[in-house]
């Protein structure tokens, strides 16, 4: 019988800093604070492109011509509706089900209705990807209305992807500027290299599983609080603070307790998240449009004072990330806080699909490789050697 338990010396690198594959989809440059989709700066895409153009770029490696964009838009519009069987299934969920769980379940459900599910060609994967990009917005909006007891709003054939999403949520077409801001938000969240959910999708697709299986894994990964949900926590933080007069005390309380200010700092960008610089003026403008500038003004003051506090106490600079101002942007659009992460997925599905297609079919890549990382066995409670078997009556 083992007389003394031993604690193995565990370690977990989280694969940080390890290059596991090549990609042509996006580049996240830490020191330069640049985000690039297939060669294009995120600032240029946010300013000039529609989400549909960005999705085409990610899936097809180039920006579309006018004719190609018209065709791509038509394909997305055609695929927006979801099967009635899925809507019936959504009505069976408890009304307090977590939206990300509902979305993940819906991905697996939709697989059963896809005519290309057993076709292993690249062309079939792209077709499946277009269906998922189109349907994600419909699923998220439909679930929100079902859980509230409202009638599901069918997708519109006349609105762009972003505006249609807001229309399906509220039942009213958004103002042009609000729809454009949603379009920019989808562009900003569409892709971010080998983040946790994207790696999850690529890992599953490396087994040659179909696209839906890989995307379901990505949704599951995004549901975890270490990856998704930060902008929800930003909005909760702002509501907890409640008023600008309480900001100083909140910052001091958090720093004294070793806590953090949600939405400030980034694991990769050292000199500021380029997406946050785009979202901040959008938050301000939406506050003006809605007549409720409180949350933007609180965010701006919280950012300024937190920067000063970190500089004084820790001698470091800290910057807002994409979640800091996207929280107040989504809030101003009337999107419920627990839908902030599903909205992220409505955008990121385009990046996930692009990565799965690249993982399986990249022409410049070697033959597909099953992800199979190695672990280091550090022993069990018997020590580094094998355990001696003991009958149950002597354990």
MIGUTI-779950 format. One record per residue (C-alpha): residue number from 1; x, y, z; residue in three letters. Coordinates in Angstrom, 2 decimals. Layout:
% MIGUTI-779950
     k         u         v         w     r
   NUM         X         Y         Z   ALA
...
***
This chain:
% MIGUTI-779950
     k         u         v         w     r
     1      0.00      0.00      0.00   UNK
     2      1.31      3.45     -0.86   UNK
     3      2.29      5.11      2.41   UNK
     4      2.67      8.67      1.18   UNK
     5      0.97     10.33     -1.77   UNK
     6      3.16     12.28     -4.13   UNK
     7      2.09     15.28     -6.19   UNK
     8      3.30     15.04     -9.79   UNK
     9      5.09     18.06    -11.20   UNK
    10      2.55     19.16    -13.80   UNK
    11      3.11     21.82    -16.42   UNK
    12      0.91     23.21    -19.14   UNK
    13      2.34     25.48    -21.83   UNK
    14     -0.98     26.06    -23.57   UNK
    15      1.05     25.77    -26.81   UNK
    16      1.96     29.47    -26.31   UNK
    17      4.60     30.65    -28.73   UNK
    18      4.66     27.35    -30.62   UNK
    19      4.17     27.42    -34.39   UNK
    20      2.01     24.42    -35.26   UNK
    21      1.06     25.18    -38.87   UNK
    22      1.36     27.72    -41.63   UNK
    23     -1.55     29.87    -42.78   UNK
    24     -2.30     32.38    -45.52   UNK
    25     -5.51     33.61    -43.91   UNK
    26     -4.48     36.23    -41.37   UNK
    27     -1.56     37.74    -39.52   UNK
    28     -1.59     39.17    -35.99   UNK
    29      1.49     41.34    -35.48   UNK
    30      2.17     41.84    -31.79   UNK
    31      4.66     44.71    -31.66   UNK
    32      3.24     46.60    -34.62   UNK
    33     -0.33     46.04    -33.38   UNK
    34     -1.51     45.08    -36.85   UNK
    35     -4.27     42.70    -37.88   UNK
    36     -4.18     41.57    -41.51   UNK
    37     -6.71     39.47    -43.44   UNK
    38     -5.09     37.90    -46.50   UNK
    39     -2.80     40.90    -46.96   UNK
    40     -5.33     43.63    -46.15   UNK
    41     -5.12     45.80    -43.03   UNK
    42     -8.17     45.56    -40.79   UNK
    43     -8.49     49.35    -40.82   UNK
    44     -8.92     49.37    -44.60   UNK
    45    -11.42     46.51    -44.57   UNK
    46    -13.47     48.12    -41.80   UNK
    47    -13.52     51.43    -43.62   UNK
    48    -14.18     50.21    -47.15   UNK
    49    -15.52     46.66    -47.26   UNK
    50    -18.79     44.98    -46.38   UNK
    51    -18.83     41.84    -44.25   UNK
    52    -19.87     39.90    -47.33   UNK
    53    -16.74     41.07    -49.16   UNK
    54    -14.61     40.09    -46.15   UNK
    55    -16.23     36.65    -45.95   UNK
    56    -15.56     36.15    -49.67   UNK
    57    -11.95     37.24    -49.13   UNK
    58    -11.46     34.75    -46.31   UNK
    59    -13.07     31.84    -48.15   UNK
    60    -11.78     32.51    -51.66   UNK
    61     -8.40     34.18    -51.00   UNK
    62     -9.27     37.39    -52.83   UNK
    63    -11.69     40.27    -52.78   UNK
    64    -14.61     39.68    -55.14   UNK
    65    -15.31     41.47    -58.37   UNK
    66    -18.69     43.17    -58.69   UNK
    67    -20.15     40.10    -60.38   UNK
    68    -18.58     37.72    -57.86   UNK
    69    -19.92     39.74    -54.95   UNK
    70    -23.40     39.77    -56.44   UNK
    71    -23.28     35.99    -56.78   UNK
    72    -21.84     35.51    -53.27   UNK
    73    -24.52     37.74    -51.74   UNK
    74    -27.23     35.83    -53.58   UNK
    75    -25.89     32.52    -52.26   UNK
    76    -25.87     33.84    -48.69   UNK
    77    -29.41     35.18    -48.99   UNK
    78    -30.63     31.87    -50.43   UNK
    79    -29.17     29.97    -47.46   UNK
    80    -30.44     32.23    -44.64   UNK
    81    -33.53     30.22    -43.75   UNK
    82    -33.16     27.30    -41.34   UNK
    83    -35.22     24.09    -41.42   UNK
    84    -38.59     24.22    -39.65   UNK
    85    -37.43     21.14    -37.76   UNK
    86    -34.65     23.21    -36.17   UNK
    87    -37.08     25.94    -35.10   UNK
    88    -39.30     23.25    -33.58   UNK
    89    -36.29     21.84    -31.73   UNK
    90    -35.34     25.30    -30.43   UNK
    91    -38.80     25.62    -28.92   UNK
    92    -38.07     22.51    -26.83   UNK
    93    -35.06     24.07    -25.10   UNK
    94    -35.55     25.53    -21.62   UNK
    95    -35.93     29.29    -21.96   UNK
    96    -32.92     29.81    -19.71   UNK
    97    -30.62     27.59    -21.79   UNK
    98    -27.24     29.19    -22.45   UNK
    99    -27.24     30.73    -25.95   UNK
   100    -23.85     29.27    -26.84   UNK
   101    -25.07     25.77    -25.92   UNK
   102    -28.11     26.32    -28.13   UNK
   103    -25.90     27.49    -30.99   UNK
   104    -23.53     24.53    -30.64   UNK
   105    -26.46     22.10    -30.61   UNK
   106    -27.89     23.81    -33.69   UNK
   107    -24.66     23.29    -35.63   UNK
   108    -24.85     19.53    -35.09   UNK
   109    -28.57     19.59    -35.93   UNK
   110    -27.97     21.43    -39.20   UNK
   111    -25.42     18.82    -40.27   UNK
   112    -28.22     16.30    -40.67   UNK
   113    -29.92     18.56    -43.24   UNK
   114    -26.91     19.39    -45.39   UNK
   115    -26.96     17.61    -48.77   UNK
   116    -23.16     17.82    -49.03   UNK
   117    -22.39     16.22    -45.66   UNK
   118    -20.74     13.12    -47.15   UNK
   119    -19.00     14.96    -50.01   UNK
   120    -15.32     15.32    -49.08   UNK
   121    -14.39     17.78    -51.84   UNK
   122    -13.20     21.32    -51.30   UNK
   123    -16.13     22.66    -53.29   UNK
   124    -18.58     20.91    -50.97   UNK
   125    -16.82     22.29    -47.89   UNK
   126    -17.11     25.82    -49.27   UNK
   127    -20.81     25.29    -49.99   UNK
   128    -21.33     24.01    -46.45   UNK
   129    -19.39     26.99    -45.14   UNK
   130    -21.59     29.47    -46.98   UNK
   131    -24.65     27.78    -45.51   UNK
   132    -23.25     28.08    -42.00   UNK
   133    -22.25     31.73    -42.43   UNK
   134    -25.78     32.50    -43.61   UNK
   135    -27.57     30.42    -40.98   UNK
   136    -25.62     31.39    -37.85   UNK
   137    -27.28     34.81    -37.75   UNK
   138    -30.71     33.24    -38.21   UNK
   139    -30.20     30.70    -35.43   UNK
   140    -29.00     33.29    -32.89   UNK
   141    -31.83     35.70    -33.69   UNK
   142    -34.47     32.96    -33.74   UNK
   143    -33.38     31.61    -30.34   UNK
   144    -33.51     35.06    -28.76   UNK
   145    -37.07     35.58    -29.93   UNK
   146    -38.19     32.06    -29.03   UNK
   147    -36.90     32.33    -25.48   UNK
   148    -38.71     35.67    -25.07   UNK
   149    -41.97     34.19    -26.34   UNK
   150    -41.93     36.28    -29.53   UNK
   151    -42.64     35.15    -33.07   UNK
   152    -39.56     34.25    -35.08   UNK
   153    -38.80     36.88    -37.73   UNK
   154    -37.96     35.25    -41.08   UNK
   155    -34.83     36.57    -42.79   UNK
   156    -35.23     39.38    -45.29   UNK
   157    -34.08     39.02    -48.89   UNK
   158    -33.59     42.78    -49.18   UNK
   159    -31.13     43.52    -46.37   UNK
   160    -27.38     42.92    -46.11   UNK
   161    -26.08     40.28    -43.72   UNK
   162    -25.51     42.60    -40.76   UNK
   163    -28.70     44.63    -41.12   UNK
   164    -30.71     41.45    -41.61   UNK
   165    -29.36     40.06    -38.34   UNK
   166    -30.50     43.15    -36.42   UNK
   167    -33.85     42.99    -38.23   UNK
   168    -34.38     39.35    -37.21   UNK
   169    -33.56     40.25    -33.59   UNK
   170    -35.86     43.25    -33.25   UNK
   171    -38.42     42.84    -36.03   UNK
   172    -37.51     46.30    -37.38   UNK
   173    -34.93     47.17    -40.06   UNK
   174    -32.10     49.14    -38.41   UNK
   175    -31.21     52.68    -39.34   UNK
   176    -28.60     52.73    -42.12   UNK
   177    -25.79     53.90    -39.85   UNK
   178    -26.58     51.31    -37.19   UNK
   179    -26.64     48.58    -39.83   UNK
   180    -23.30     49.79    -41.17   UNK
   181    -21.81     49.77    -37.66   UNK
   182    -22.98     46.17    -37.19   UNK
   183    -21.38     45.34    -40.54   UNK
   184    -18.07     46.79    -39.31   UNK
   185    -18.33     44.82    -36.07   UNK
   186    -18.72     41.59    -38.02   UNK
   187    -15.66     42.49    -40.09   UNK
   188    -13.59     43.21    -36.97   UNK
   189    -14.44     39.87    -35.36   UNK
   190    -14.29     37.75    -38.52   UNK
   191    -10.81     36.36    -38.09   UNK
   192     -7.87     36.37    -35.66   UNK
   193     -5.40     33.66    -36.67   UNK
   194     -4.86     30.59    -34.43   UNK
   195     -6.97     31.62    -31.43   UNK
   196     -8.44     28.88    -29.22   UNK
   197    -11.65     28.32    -31.17   UNK
   198     -9.94     28.42    -34.57   UNK
   199     -7.32     25.95    -33.39   UNK
   200    -10.14     23.77    -32.08   UNK
   201    -11.77     23.78    -35.50   UNK
   202     -8.50     22.98    -37.25   UNK
   203     -7.67     20.22    -34.79   UNK
   204    -11.00     18.48    -35.36   UNK
   205    -10.81     18.95    -39.12   UNK
   206     -7.34     17.37    -39.10   UNK
   207     -9.12     14.07    -38.38   UNK
   208    -10.98     14.64    -41.70   UNK
   209    -14.23     15.18    -39.81   UNK
   210    -16.76     17.24    -41.75   UNK
   211    -17.09     21.00    -41.43   UNK
   212    -20.02     20.91    -39.01   UNK
   213    -18.09     18.80    -36.51   UNK
   214    -15.15     21.22    -36.64   UNK
   215    -17.39     24.27    -36.26   UNK
   216    -19.28     22.71    -33.35   UNK
   217    -15.93     22.29    -31.60   UNK
   218    -15.08     25.92    -32.31   UNK
   219    -18.38     27.10    -30.83   UNK
   220    -17.74     24.99    -27.74   UNK
   221    -14.29     26.51    -27.36   UNK
   222    -15.64     30.04    -27.71   UNK
   223    -18.20     29.37    -24.97   UNK
   224    -15.41     29.10    -22.40   UNK
   225    -14.82     32.28    -20.35   UNK
   226    -11.08     32.31    -21.06   UNK
   227    -11.87     32.80    -24.75   UNK
   228    -15.34     34.29    -25.21   UNK
   229    -17.60     36.49    -23.14   UNK
   230    -15.16     39.26    -22.25   UNK
   231    -17.35     42.02    -23.69   UNK
   232    -20.29     40.68    -21.68   UNK
   233    -18.17     41.02    -18.55   UNK
   234    -17.18     44.55    -19.62   UNK
   235    -20.84     45.57    -19.80   UNK
   236    -21.58     43.92    -16.47   UNK
   237    -18.63     45.81    -14.98   UNK
   238    -19.92     49.14    -16.30   UNK
   239    -23.35     48.47    -14.85   UNK
   240    -21.80     47.44    -11.55   UNK
   241    -19.87     50.72    -11.41   UNK
   242    -23.04     52.51    -12.39   UNK
   243    -21.79     56.07    -12.46   UNK
   244    -18.63     58.00    -13.42   UNK
   245    -18.21     59.20     -9.82   UNK
   246    -17.51     55.60     -8.75   UNK
   247    -14.78     54.90    -11.31   UNK
   248    -11.83     56.00     -9.16   UNK
   249    -12.93     53.83     -6.26   UNK
   250    -13.56     50.83     -8.51   UNK
   251    -10.10     51.01    -10.09   UNK
   252     -8.41     51.31     -6.70   UNK
   253    -10.43     48.44     -5.28   UNK
   254     -9.58     46.17     -8.20   UNK
   255     -5.87     46.98     -8.28   UNK
   256     -5.49     46.72     -4.51   UNK
   257     -7.11     43.27     -4.63   UNK
   258     -4.93     42.13     -7.53   UNK
   259     -7.94     42.10     -9.85   UNK
   260     -8.27     43.33    -13.40   UNK
   261    -10.26     45.88    -15.33   UNK
   262    -12.16     43.91    -17.95   UNK
   263    -11.46     44.77    -21.58   UNK
   264     -8.08     46.38    -20.94   UNK
   265     -4.93     44.54    -21.99   UNK
   266     -4.41     41.88    -24.63   UNK
   267     -2.53     38.59    -24.68   UNK
   268     -0.97     39.39    -28.07   UNK
   269     -1.05     43.09    -28.95   UNK
   270      1.63     44.99    -27.04   UNK
   271      0.80     48.49    -28.26   UNK
   272     -2.94     48.46    -28.57   UNK
   273     -5.61     46.43    -30.34   UNK
   274     -6.29     48.04    -33.75   UNK
   275     -9.93     46.93    -33.56   UNK
   276    -10.51     48.90    -30.35   UNK
   277     -9.44     52.09    -32.09   UNK
   278    -12.18     51.53    -34.66   UNK
   279    -14.87     50.63    -32.12   UNK
   280    -14.36     53.58    -29.74   UNK
   281    -15.76     56.29    -32.08   UNK
   282    -18.59     53.94    -33.07   UNK
   283    -19.54     53.61    -29.41   UNK
   284    -19.54     57.37    -29.05   UNK
   285    -21.69     57.89    -32.14   UNK
   286    -24.20     55.21    -31.13   UNK
   287    -24.53     56.84    -27.73   UNK
   288    -25.42     60.08    -29.46   UNK
   289    -27.89     58.35    -31.81   UNK
   290    -29.69     56.60    -28.97   UNK
   291    -29.55     59.56    -26.61   UNK
   292    -27.76     57.43    -24.03   UNK
   293    -24.10     58.41    -24.03   UNK
   294    -23.57     57.35    -20.41   UNK
   295    -21.96     54.02    -21.14   UNK
   296    -19.53     55.37    -23.74   UNK
   297    -18.55     58.25    -21.48   UNK
   298    -17.98     55.85    -18.59   UNK
   299    -15.88     53.59    -20.82   UNK
   300    -13.73     56.47    -22.06   UNK
   301    -13.10     57.75    -18.53   UNK
   302    -12.47     54.25    -17.21   UNK
   303     -9.92     53.68    -19.97   UNK
   304     -8.11     56.96    -19.29   UNK
   305     -7.98     56.52    -15.52   UNK
   306     -6.99     52.84    -15.66   UNK
   307     -4.12     53.69    -18.01   UNK
   308     -2.92     56.35    -15.58   UNK
   309     -3.22     54.00    -12.60   UNK
   310     -1.25     51.22    -14.32   UNK
   311      1.41     53.68    -15.37   UNK
   312      1.75     55.00    -11.82   UNK
   313      1.52     51.73     -9.89   UNK
   314      3.13     49.25    -12.27   UNK
   315      5.06     51.39    -14.71   UNK
   316      3.40     49.80    -17.71   UNK
   317      1.09     50.94    -20.48   UNK
   318     -2.23     49.19    -20.95   UNK
   319     -4.65     49.53    -23.85   UNK
   320     -8.27     48.57    -24.53   UNK
   321     -8.89     45.41    -26.52   UNK
   322    -11.69     44.61    -28.95   UNK
   323    -14.06     43.68    -26.13   UNK
   324    -13.84     46.99    -24.26   UNK
   325    -15.82     49.12    -26.70   UNK
   326    -17.72     46.36    -28.49   UNK
   327    -19.63     45.94    -25.22   UNK
   328    -21.14     49.42    -25.37   UNK
   329    -21.62     49.19    -29.14   UNK
   330    -23.72     46.03    -28.83   UNK
   331    -25.56     47.40    -25.82   UNK
   332    -26.51     50.53    -27.77   UNK
   333    -27.85     48.30    -30.55   UNK
   334    -30.21     46.67    -28.07   UNK
   335    -28.44     43.30    -28.13   UNK
   336    -28.84     41.35    -24.84   UNK
   337    -25.58     40.85    -22.95   UNK
   338    -25.71     37.05    -23.11   UNK
   339    -25.85     37.29    -26.91   UNK
   340    -22.56     39.19    -27.20   UNK
   341    -20.57     35.94    -27.58   UNK
   342    -23.03     34.39    -30.07   UNK
   343    -22.74     37.61    -32.10   UNK
   344    -18.98     37.04    -32.07   UNK
   345    -19.67     33.58    -33.51   UNK
   346    -21.99     35.05    -36.17   UNK
   347    -18.90     36.88    -37.41   UNK
   348    -16.11     34.40    -36.63   UNK
   349    -17.84     31.55    -38.47   UNK
   350    -16.34     33.05    -41.64   UNK
   351    -12.83     32.68    -40.24   UNK
   352    -13.50     29.19    -38.89   UNK
   353    -14.71     28.00    -42.28   UNK
   354    -11.67     29.51    -44.02   UNK
   355     -9.33     27.72    -41.62   UNK
   356    -11.06     24.36    -41.99   UNK
   357    -10.85     24.65    -45.77   UNK
   358     -7.17     25.61    -45.54   UNK
   359     -6.45     22.77    -43.09   UNK
   360     -7.91     20.21    -45.45   UNK
   361     -7.21     21.55    -48.91   UNK
   362     -4.32     24.06    -48.96   UNK
   363     -2.53     23.33    -52.23   UNK
   364      0.84     24.59    -50.98   UNK
   365      0.67     22.50    -47.82   UNK
   366      1.98     18.94    -47.42   UNK
   367     -0.51     16.12    -47.11   UNK
   368     -3.06     16.53    -44.30   UNK
   369     -1.56     15.86    -40.88   UNK
   370     -3.51     14.63    -37.87   UNK
   371     -2.84     16.86    -34.86   UNK
   372     -1.30     14.58    -32.24   UNK
   373      0.73     16.56    -29.69   UNK
   374      3.02     14.79    -27.29   UNK
   375      2.64     14.91    -23.53   UNK
   376      5.23     14.39    -20.83   UNK
   377      4.26     11.69    -18.34   UNK
   378      5.23     12.86    -14.86   UNK
   379      4.05      9.84    -12.90   UNK
   380      1.06      9.19    -10.72   UNK
   381      0.58      9.04     -7.00   UNK
   382      2.70      5.92     -6.78   UNK
   383      5.66      7.87     -8.12   UNK
   384      7.44      7.60    -11.45   UNK
   385      7.35      3.78    -11.47   UNK
   386      4.41      1.48    -12.06   UNK
   387      1.96      0.88     -9.21   UNK
   388      1.76     -2.51     -7.54   UNK
   389     -1.71     -4.00     -7.79   UNK
   390     -3.52     -4.37     -4.47   UNK
   391     -6.66     -6.40     -3.87   UNK
   392     -9.69     -4.31     -3.04   UNK
   393     -9.87     -5.51      0.57   UNK
   394     -6.36     -4.15      1.22   UNK
   395     -6.71     -0.69     -0.35   UNK
***
